[in-house]
Amino acid sequence: MNTVSWIANRWFAISDGGSNLYREPNSYTPTSMTLPNSESARTALPERTYERLRNLIVRGRIPSGARVIEAEVALRFGVSRTPVREALSRLIHERYLVPVTSGKRTELAVAPFTAEDVRELWEIIGSLEGYAASMTAILPENRRLKVADELRRINLELRAAAAEHPRNADKLSELQTRFHLGFVLETAGPHMRSIYGALRPQVQRYEWIYGTHAEADYARSIAEHMTIIAAIREGNAERAQNAVITHWHKAISRTSDVIRPAPFASPRGKPRAKSVKRKM
């Protein structure tokens, strides 16, 4: 077996018979990864194939640099190559996968983690969430207090999860997502849901890998969450917006300092393969 096939088998080996690609935590709900919208065909095979593969990438089951081969995915998922081809095309467009060269061949690999991506993604999501927090802060008092109470509960769970040894990266990632969705979805319209739904899994991929590092600092993030909660509770829209934006700005350096991109592994163990440009 060559190294490419070994990589595919190694990272798909978590499958229990192909019906469940990896054992998710009992509390984990895949729908939190993609916000519902009118254009999402949940029952369509290409859509399901795309979401299953994307979730494996976001949750680190297929790591950065690992090759993703159309025929292998079709075999492991138990589907034809057509929906896999459609899924791979979307994942390339969304930058989860990138083409790389290996000798005379061009293959697909899971995109690397970069500090540049962290800055861009964090700035964008900070702006979106800042707006959402300001809208949540001006909700009627009984409604915003209910939101604040739920955010506080989730934040306490996050603090407890961050104190566990060893840490559970799935749980940490899930709680981070639940916290932010807790105020974003409260007032989100169809446009926000569509834009945020496409962006959030990109961010969650970085949050997941962050949680695998022992030196990852959650204390400051949890404290910043408390500032956001307080602003929403008191109904201060400007303070809520600024608290969210500040939280994401500070998280840029925290995340970039911990995530150190590793070179892609070539099929024969040689240095990182050179990326090639592909017209979309």
Secondary structure, DSSP 4 states (H G I P E B T S, - for coil): --HHHHHHHHHHTT-STTSSSS---TT--GGGTS---TT--TT-HHHHHHHHHHHHHHTTSS-TT-B--HHHHHHHHTS-HHHHHHHHHHHHHTTSEEEEEETTEEEEEEPPP-HHHHHHHHHHHHHHHHHHHHHHHTS-HHHHHHHHHHHHHHHHHHHHHHTSSS--HHHHHHHHHHHHHHHHTTT--HHHHHHHHHHHHHHHHHHHHHHT-TT---HHHHHHHHHHHHHHHHT-HHHHHHHHHHHHHHHHHHHHHH--PPPPPPTTSPSPPPB-----
